[in-house]
């Protein structure tokens, strides 16, 4: 069980980014973290994975615990060694390396025998990557690159994956395919997944629980089924209201209902 307990995050000792964020990621579950750009979703993931330390960020209040052990003071390498792997937004690859070379980097601390087993696992989930194993990764399509970064995360033999904006820039059919594979990985490998998404429709479909962030705070949380029926979520994240679909342009003047912040 991963627990984020009332954390505050400050960048460069000046900029307060997260304000009392708390959430839980139970073992073997998929939990989603929703919100618009700038809400604090990616910062939350970096606080968990330890990558804040590489960007002049620090947790100034609260703590993060993995199975009761406090990890927020540990380095990214130490946290990764405990099985927490972050898949970064934007499909960050070593573009001059081949598909297989990128994957092998995900298992650089593993013995060769285990690396081969993990490669077989990735080929099973992403057979397209096996066909492209010798191709330079910079020339892969957006969908193929997204599969590659998820596959590289799998190479580290994680118990928890933090996946940031898996749907970003992908066509609807590819989004469906990628999220089906994420579900399959969760079910078959028993890997807990914290999914940061702006695509609330598909995130709430595969997650068991969800949190909504706004301006560095969690303003709403609950089981996914309950969130899908919430009128605020329907209107502002699913584009639905009692009169049908609304665009963000049409509702950008809205004020969140006060009960969200209660």
C-alpha positions as CSV (number, residue, x, y, z in Angstrom):
1,X,0.0,0.0,0.0
2,X,1.3,3.4,-1.0
3,X,0.1,6.3,1.1
4,X,0.6,10.0,0.4
5,X,-0.2,11.9,3.6
6,X,-1.0,15.6,3.5
7,X,2.1,16.6,1.5
8,X,3.0,20.1,0.5
9,X,5.6,20.7,-2.3
10,X,7.7,23.8,-2.9
11,X,9.9,24.5,-5.8
12,X,13.1,26.6,-5.4
13,X,12.1,27.3,-1.8
14,X,9.5,29.8,-3.1
15,X,6.7,28.3,-5.3
16,X,4.1,26.3,-3.4
17,X,2.8,23.7,-5.8
18,X,1.0,21.1,-3.8
19,X,-1.2,22.0,-0.8
20,X,-2.1,19.1,1.5
21,X,-2.4,16.3,-1.0
22,X,-3.4,12.9,0.3
23,X,-4.1,9.7,-1.6
24,X,-3.7,6.0,-1.5
25,X,-2.7,3.3,-4.0
26,X,-3.6,-0.2,-2.7
27,X,-1.8,-3.2,-3.9
28,X,-2.9,-4.6,-7.3
29,X,-5.3,-1.7,-8.0
30,X,-5.6,0.9,-10.6
31,X,-6.2,4.4,-9.3
32,X,-6.6,7.5,-11.5
33,X,-5.6,11.1,-10.8
34,X,-7.6,13.6,-12.8
35,X,-7.3,17.3,-13.4
36,X,-6.5,20.0,-15.9
37,X,-3.1,21.1,-16.9
38,X,-1.3,22.7,-14.0
39,X,-3.4,21.0,-11.3
40,X,-0.4,19.3,-9.7
41,X,-0.8,15.8,-11.1
42,X,2.7,15.3,-12.5
43,X,4.2,17.0,-9.4
44,X,2.4,14.4,-7.2
45,X,4.0,11.6,-9.2
46,X,7.4,13.1,-9.0
47,X,7.0,13.5,-5.2
48,X,6.3,9.8,-5.0
49,X,9.1,8.7,-7.3
50,X,11.7,11.0,-5.8
51,X,12.3,12.9,-9.1
52,X,11.4,16.2,-7.3
53,X,14.9,16.2,-6.1
54,X,16.2,16.6,-9.6
55,X,14.1,19.7,-10.2
56,X,14.8,21.8,-7.1
57,X,11.5,20.6,-5.6
58,X,11.0,19.4,-2.0
59,X,8.3,18.1,0.2
60,X,8.0,20.6,3.0
61,X,5.1,19.0,4.9
62,X,3.6,15.6,5.2
63,X,5.1,12.2,4.2
64,X,4.9,9.3,1.7
65,X,4.9,5.8,2.9
66,X,5.2,2.4,1.2
67,X,4.0,-0.5,3.3
68,X,4.5,1.7,6.4
69,X,8.0,2.7,5.5
70,X,8.6,6.4,4.9
71,X,10.2,6.9,1.5
72,X,9.9,10.7,0.8
73,X,13.5,11.3,2.0
74,X,15.0,8.6,-0.3
75,X,16.6,9.1,-3.7
76,X,14.9,8.2,-7.0
77,X,17.3,5.1,-7.3
78,X,16.3,3.9,-3.9
79,X,12.6,4.3,-4.5
80,X,12.9,2.6,-7.9
81,X,14.7,-0.3,-6.2
82,X,11.6,-0.7,-4.0
83,X,9.5,-1.4,-7.1
84,X,8.1,2.1,-7.8
85,X,8.6,3.0,-11.5
86,X,7.4,6.3,-13.1
87,X,6.5,6.3,-16.8
88,X,7.1,10.0,-17.8
89,X,4.8,12.1,-19.8
90,X,5.8,12.9,-23.4
91,X,7.2,9.4,-24.3
92,X,10.8,10.2,-23.3
93,X,13.1,7.9,-25.1
94,X,16.8,7.6,-26.1
95,X,15.8,8.3,-29.6
96,X,19.2,7.3,-31.2
97,X,18.9,3.8,-29.6
98,X,16.9,0.9,-30.9
99,X,13.7,-0.4,-29.4
100,X,15.4,-3.3,-27.7
101,X,18.3,-1.1,-26.4
102,X,15.7,1.3,-24.8
103,X,14.0,-1.7,-23.2
104,X,17.3,-3.1,-21.9
105,X,18.0,0.2,-20.2
106,X,14.9,-0.4,-18.0
107,X,16.6,-3.5,-16.6
108,X,20.1,-2.2,-16.4
109,X,20.4,-3.4,-12.7
110,X,19.1,-6.9,-13.5
111,X,21.2,-9.9,-14.5
112,X,21.2,-10.9,-18.2
113,X,19.1,-14.0,-17.6
114,X,16.4,-12.0,-16.0
115,X,16.6,-9.3,-18.6
116,X,15.8,-11.9,-21.3
117,X,12.8,-13.0,-19.3
118,X,11.5,-9.5,-19.0
119,X,12.1,-8.9,-22.7
120,X,9.9,-11.9,-23.4
121,X,7.2,-10.5,-21.1
122,X,7.3,-7.1,-23.0
123,X,7.1,-8.9,-26.4
124,X,4.1,-10.8,-25.1
125,X,2.2,-7.6,-24.2
126,X,3.5,-5.5,-27.2
127,X,4.2,-7.9,-30.1
128,X,4.5,-4.8,-32.4
129,X,7.6,-3.9,-30.4
130,X,9.2,-7.3,-31.1
131,X,8.8,-6.6,-34.8
132,X,10.5,-3.3,-34.3
133,X,13.2,-4.4,-31.9
134,X,16.0,-3.3,-34.2
135,X,14.4,-0.1,-35.4
136,X,15.7,3.3,-34.1
137,X,13.2,4.4,-31.5
138,X,13.1,8.0,-32.7
139,X,11.4,6.9,-35.9
140,X,8.6,4.9,-34.2
141,X,5.0,6.3,-34.3
142,X,3.5,8.0,-31.3
143,X,1.6,4.9,-30.3
144,X,4.6,2.7,-30.7
145,X,6.7,5.0,-28.5
146,X,4.0,5.0,-25.8
147,X,4.1,1.2,-25.8
148,X,7.9,1.4,-25.6
149,X,8.0,3.6,-22.5
150,X,5.5,1.4,-20.7
151,X,7.5,-1.7,-21.8
152,X,10.7,-0.1,-20.5
153,X,8.9,0.5,-17.1
154,X,8.0,-3.2,-17.1
155,X,11.6,-4.2,-17.6
156,X,12.4,-2.9,-14.1
157,X,10.1,-5.5,-12.6
158,X,7.9,-3.0,-10.7
159,X,5.3,-3.6,-8.1
160,X,3.8,-0.1,-8.8
161,X,3.8,2.0,-11.9
162,X,3.1,5.7,-12.1
163,X,1.9,6.4,-15.6
164,X,1.7,10.0,-16.7
165,X,-0.7,10.9,-19.6
166,X,-0.6,7.7,-21.5
167,X,-3.3,9.0,-23.9
168,X,-1.5,12.2,-24.8
169,X,-1.4,12.9,-28.5
170,X,-2.7,9.5,-29.5
171,X,-5.6,8.6,-31.9
172,X,-8.8,7.2,-30.2
173,X,-8.2,3.6,-31.4
174,X,-4.6,3.6,-30.1
175,X,-5.8,5.0,-26.8
176,X,-8.2,2.1,-26.5
177,X,-5.4,-0.4,-27.3
178,X,-2.9,1.1,-24.9
179,X,-5.4,1.2,-22.0
180,X,-6.5,-2.4,-22.7
181,X,-2.9,-3.4,-22.3
182,X,-2.5,-1.4,-19.1
183,X,-5.6,-3.2,-17.7
184,X,-4.1,-6.5,-18.7
185,X,-0.7,-5.8,-17.1
186,X,-2.5,-4.8,-13.9
187,X,-4.5,-8.0,-13.8
188,X,-1.9,-10.5,-14.9
189,X,1.3,-9.0,-13.4
190,X,-0.5,-7.8,-10.2
191,X,1.1,-4.4,-10.6
192,X,-0.6,-1.5,-8.9
193,X,-1.0,1.5,-11.2
194,X,-1.4,5.2,-10.4
195,X,-2.7,6.7,-13.7
196,X,-2.5,10.5,-14.3
197,X,-4.9,11.4,-17.1
198,X,-6.8,14.3,-18.6
199,X,-8.9,11.7,-20.5
200,X,-11.3,11.1,-17.6
201,X,-13.6,9.0,-19.7
202,X,-11.2,6.1,-20.2
203,X,-9.3,6.6,-16.9
204,X,-12.5,6.2,-14.9
205,X,-13.5,3.2,-17.0
206,X,-10.4,1.1,-16.0
207,X,-9.7,2.5,-12.5
208,X,-11.3,1.3,-9.3
209,X,-10.9,4.7,-7.5
210,X,-10.2,8.2,-8.6
211,X,-9.0,11.6,-7.3
212,X,-9.6,15.0,-8.8
213,X,-7.0,17.7,-8.4
214,X,-7.3,21.4,-8.9
215,X,-4.8,24.1,-8.0
216,X,-2.5,21.8,-6.1
217,X,-5.3,20.2,-4.0
218,X,-7.4,17.1,-4.1
219,X,-10.9,18.5,-4.4
220,X,-12.9,15.3,-4.9
221,X,-12.3,11.5,-4.6
222,X,-14.3,8.3,-4.6
223,X,-15.0,5.0,-6.4
224,X,-14.9,5.4,-10.1
225,X,-18.5,4.4,-10.5
226,X,-19.5,7.2,-8.1
227,X,-17.3,9.8,-9.9
228,X,-18.8,8.9,-13.3
229,X,-22.2,9.7,-11.9
230,X,-21.1,12.9,-10.2
231,X,-22.7,15.9,-11.9
232,X,-19.5,18.0,-11.6
233,X,-17.4,15.3,-13.2
234,X,-20.0,14.8,-16.0
235,X,-20.1,18.5,-16.8
236,X,-16.4,19.5,-16.5
237,X,-14.5,16.4,-17.2
238,X,-16.7,14.1,-19.3
239,X,-18.2,17.0,-21.3
240,X,-21.8,16.1,-20.3
241,X,-24.6,17.9,-18.6
242,X,-28.3,17.7,-18.3
243,X,-28.6,19.5,-21.7
244,X,-25.9,17.4,-23.4
245,X,-22.3,18.1,-24.2
246,X,-20.5,21.2,-23.3
247,X,-17.0,22.3,-24.4
248,X,-14.4,23.7,-22.0
249,X,-14.8,27.1,-23.8
250,X,-18.5,27.1,-22.9
251,X,-18.0,26.4,-19.2
252,X,-14.6,27.9,-18.5
253,X,-16.3,30.7,-16.6
254,X,-17.7,28.3,-14.1
255,X,-16.9,28.2,-10.4
256,X,-16.5,24.8,-8.7
257,X,-19.3,24.0,-6.3
258,X,-18.3,24.9,-2.8
259,X,-18.9,21.4,-1.6
260,X,-15.8,20.3,-3.6
261,X,-13.6,22.2,-1.2
262,X,-15.6,21.4,1.9
